[in-house]
């Protein structure tokens, strides 16, 4: 795809999304909804936590998205012995020049796959937290900016807890979304067998958009109109989470803003220049659920965070308006 100018129309966003969606679909079968959410995160320059059982295709999906973008890509395999400098980089003494030289770590890339992120220790997780939040790394007292776009795709297995370090709530809140893929149905699984019968299509996947396209399209998303009634709906959802007896800590203003911006991006990739309540509802669970801290009583009942968000969405009346595209 050619470079997209800042003056391009909002319909360009849906064309951009379709190009990536079709490319990823050469590898990933039947996960268009998940791919759309990844595109929303990409356009909002937010990070994604992909949480599911082994063998579902978390790493393959992350690689397919990264290869569809003409961006620098690095993978970090998180282990308990991984050090912060293994991520950020280290200064090495050059005997020839007699000076220290900085050797950048794998986080100094545009797309970073943090595989099994919960297997790293707290110090290493903290080093990644600065990169995710501030989009910079600090090594030996020197701060260096990260390239744009910068996207962390982290994976973790929610079932196997031995030898893991649970992510702190502060770091979980830095993820724009938490996603899961789920098992394919019978038809999709047969398609997977046939697609990978002779070769891995991931090996031949080529970029379809550039880093400049990503930034330009992201700027277009921020022009999407949000009616004041829809704004009120977003705020009502956040406030309801703070007043729920089943929630110990509700959605922060960071979460409210995340829901607002992702709703703009989702509307744009669907070809609309205005947000409707269905955009907000579709994003409530992936954007908000991981930010909640359930109350003790709710945990004892065994309710999940997704169920808590679903209950809150069910309680809040959906605003009705004849035309959401008009102010």
DAZI-V58489 format. One record per backbone hydrogen bond with DSSP energy under -0.5 kcal/mol. CO is the residue of the C=O (numbers start at 1). NH is the residue of the N-H. E is the energy in kcal/mol with one decimal. If there is no record, write none. Layout:
CO & NH & E
CO & NH & E
This chain:
3 & 5 & -0.5
5 & 8 & -1.5
9 & 12 & -2.0
10 & 13 & -1.6
10 & 14 & -0.7
11 & 15 & -1.5
12 & 16 & -2.4
13 & 17 & -2.6
14 & 18 & -2.3
15 & 19 & -2.0
16 & 20 & -1.8
17 & 21 & -3.0
18 & 22 & -2.5
19 & 23 & -1.5
20 & 24 & -2.9
21 & 25 & -1.9
23 & 26 & -1.2
24 & 27 & -2.1
24 & 28 & -2.9
31 & 35 & -2.4
32 & 36 & -2.4
33 & 37 & -1.6
34 & 38 & -2.1
35 & 39 & -2.3
36 & 40 & -2.2
37 & 41 & -2.2
38 & 42 & -2.4
39 & 43 & -2.6
40 & 44 & -1.6
41 & 46 & -2.9
42 & 45 & -1.2
47 & 176 & -1.5
47 & 177 & -1.6
48 & 50 & -0.6
48 & 154 & -2.8
49 & 51 & -0.7
49 & 179 & -2.7
50 & 52 & -0.6
50 & 156 & -1.7
53 & 56 & -1.0
57 & 61 & -2.5
58 & 62 & -2.1
59 & 63 & -2.5
60 & 64 & -2.5
61 & 65 & -2.3
62 & 66 & -2.3
63 & 67 & -2.6
64 & 68 & -1.1
65 & 68 & -0.5
65 & 69 & -0.6
66 & 69 & -1.0
66 & 71 & -0.5
68 & 208 & -2.9
68 & 209 & -1.4
69 & 71 & -2.2
70 & 211 & -0.8
72 & 111 & -2.3
74 & 113 & -2.6
75 & 77 & -0.5
76 & 78 & -0.9
76 & 115 & -2.2
79 & 82 & -1.8
83 & 86 & -1.0
83 & 87 & -0.6
84 & 87 & -1.4
84 & 88 & -2.5
85 & 89 & -1.6
86 & 106 & -0.7
87 & 107 & -1.9
88 & 105 & -1.6
90 & 103 & -3.0
92 & 101 & -3.1
93 & 95 & -0.8
94 & 98 & -2.4
94 & 99 & -0.8
99 & 94 & -3.2
101 & 92 & -3.3
101 & 103 & -0.5
102 & 104 & -0.7
103 & 90 & -1.8
105 & 108 & -1.8
107 & 109 & -1.8
110 & 151 & -2.7
111 & 74 & -2.1
111 & 113 & -0.5
112 & 114 & -0.8
112 & 153 & -3.0
113 & 76 & -3.2
113 & 115 & -1.0
114 & 117 & -0.7
114 & 155 & -2.3
115 & 78 & -2.2
116 & 119 & -1.9
117 & 120 & -1.4
118 & 165 & -4.1
121 & 125 & -2.2
122 & 126 & -2.2
123 & 127 & -1.6
124 & 128 & -1.6
125 & 129 & -1.7
126 & 130 & -1.6
127 & 131 & -1.1
128 & 132 & -2.4
129 & 133 & -2.6
130 & 134 & -2.5
130 & 135 & -0.7
130 & 136 & -0.6
131 & 135 & -1.0
135 & 146 & -2.2
137 & 144 & -3.2
139 & 142 & -1.7
142 & 139 & -2.5
144 & 137 & -2.5
151 & 112 & -2.8
151 & 153 & -0.6
152 & 48 & -2.3
152 & 154 & -0.7
153 & 114 & -2.0
154 & 50 & -3.7
155 & 117 & -2.2
156 & 52 & -1.6
156 & 158 & -0.6
159 & 161 & -0.8
161 & 164 & -1.5
168 & 171 & -0.8
168 & 172 & -2.3
169 & 173 & -2.3
171 & 174 & -0.9
171 & 175 & -0.5
172 & 175 & -1.4
174 & 47 & -0.5
177 & 49 & -2.4
179 & 51 & -3.2
185 & 189 & -2.4
186 & 190 & -2.0
187 & 191 & -2.0
188 & 192 & -2.0
189 & 193 & -1.9
190 & 194 & -2.0
191 & 195 & -2.5
192 & 196 & -2.1
194 & 197 & -1.0
199 & 201 & -0.7
200 & 203 & -1.6
201 & 204 & -0.8
202 & 205 & -1.0
209 & 70 & -2.6
210 & 214 & -1.7
211 & 215 & -1.9
212 & 216 & -2.4
213 & 217 & -2.9
214 & 218 & -2.2
215 & 219 & -1.7
216 & 220 & -1.5
217 & 221 & -1.8
218 & 222 & -1.0
220 & 223 & -1.7
221 & 224 & -1.6
225 & 275 & -2.1
227 & 231 & -2.5
228 & 232 & -2.1
229 & 233 & -1.6
230 & 234 & -2.2
231 & 235 & -2.3
232 & 236 & -2.6
233 & 237 & -1.9
234 & 238 & -1.8
235 & 239 & -2.7
236 & 240 & -2.2
237 & 241 & -1.4
238 & 242 & -1.1
238 & 251 & -0.5
239 & 243 & -1.1
244 & 247 & -1.3
246 & 295 & -2.4
249 & 293 & -1.9
252 & 255 & -0.6
252 & 256 & -1.9
253 & 257 & -2.6
254 & 258 & -2.0
255 & 259 & -2.3
256 & 260 & -1.9
257 & 261 & -2.6
258 & 262 & -2.5
259 & 263 & -1.6
260 & 264 & -1.5
261 & 265 & -2.0
262 & 266 & -2.7
263 & 267 & -2.1
264 & 268 & -2.0
265 & 269 & -2.4
266 & 270 & -1.0
267 & 272 & -2.8
268 & 271 & -1.9
273 & 225 & -2.6
276 & 279 & -1.4
276 & 280 & -1.1
277 & 281 & -2.5
278 & 282 & -2.2
279 & 283 & -1.2
280 & 284 & -0.9
281 & 284 & -0.5
281 & 285 & -0.5
283 & 287 & -2.2
284 & 288 & -2.3
284 & 289 & -0.6
285 & 289 & -1.6
286 & 178 & -2.0
288 & 291 & -1.7
288 & 292 & -0.6
289 & 292 & -1.3
292 & 294 & -0.5
293 & 248 & -2.6
293 & 249 & -1.7
295 & 299 & -2.1
296 & 300 & -2.3
297 & 301 & -1.5
298 & 302 & -0.6
298 & 303 & -1.6
299 & 302 & -1.1
304 & 308 & -1.6
305 & 309 & -2.3
306 & 310 & -2.5
307 & 311 & -2.1
308 & 312 & -2.0
309 & 313 & -2.9
310 & 314 & -2.0
311 & 315 & -1.4
312 & 316 & -1.6
323 & 326 & -1.1
